[in-house]
Amino acid sequence: MLTTSCDQLSDSKTGANTVGKGTVVVKLTDAPFPVSLVDKVMVTIDKIEIRSVAAESATEDSAKEAKLFTVLSDKVQEFNLLSLQNGITADLLEFEIGVGSYDLIRMHVVSSKIILKDGSVFDMKIPGGSHSGLKIKLTPELMVETGVVNEVLMDFDVSKSFVVQGNIKSKHGIKGFMFKPVIRAMVERHSGRVEGKVFENDTIPIKEAHVQILRADTVFSSALTDKDGRYALIGIPAGTYRMICDQELYNSVTVDQVTVVAKEKTVQDFKLTKK
């Protein structure tokens, strides 16, 4: 974890109330990448910034956009996203910041590569828009209060961010990957987690089952079960969802009305039958 503190923040830089400070902790996790041939998905991040709502309202000249953002970290960090699944997170930073409301995080991804299990390496071309930073909306906004630690979860959706070129069924058919980063951010105090086990019977867990959680027929997040049939979905906003579990050898199962409560754990198991 990168731990750093800053001097008293001025209104001209952040537009935030500087009477007190709160702490922002940013964590990184990953939605699953269902390609068994892939060994590692590496990304390198060199800067993370956050935007003050008050500064945005006070700044009339769009050319002064840089003044809207406070740098939370400028440390170069590399992560294997495939190691951050089923509730596992990596600490990106810890930073003291002026109290106030913040609505957007900007993350600079400077390089990325995919390593297959046969040792093949594919270096990703970073999209032009990414050079100025990936903009990730905070909904609801992050409210920083004096003396309060706020945890923000950044979910880097590998399955959507890395588009396979070629046939994923064969390593010889993979021609490369396109990098189209998809990241969501969630203030953890507004979210809960869903976890459980996928099994055929009491003694046979099902690994690599795909568990999806949907909101308004759109997949919000997903996970792949581990060798023990367990999965975890974290950073899920409070609400009611539909969940689907499938695996290529089994019939899929759908569960409606799964309720997620902020700061609590919802357990949802799935029992699958063979096709």
Secondary structure, DSSP 8 states (H G I E B T S, - for coil): --EE--S---HHHH-SEEEEEEEEEEEEEEE----TTEEEEEEEEEEEEEEEHHHHHH---GGGGGGGEEEEE---EEEEGGGS-TT--EEEEEEEEEEEEEEEEEEEEEEEEEEETTS-EEE----GGGGG-EEEEEEEEEEE-TT-EEEEEEEEEHHHHEEEEE-TT-GGGEEEEEE---EEEEEGGGEEEEEEEEEEETTEE-TT-EEEEEETTEEEEEEE--TTSEEEEEEEESEEEEEEEEETTEEEEEEEEEEE-TT-EEE--EE--B-
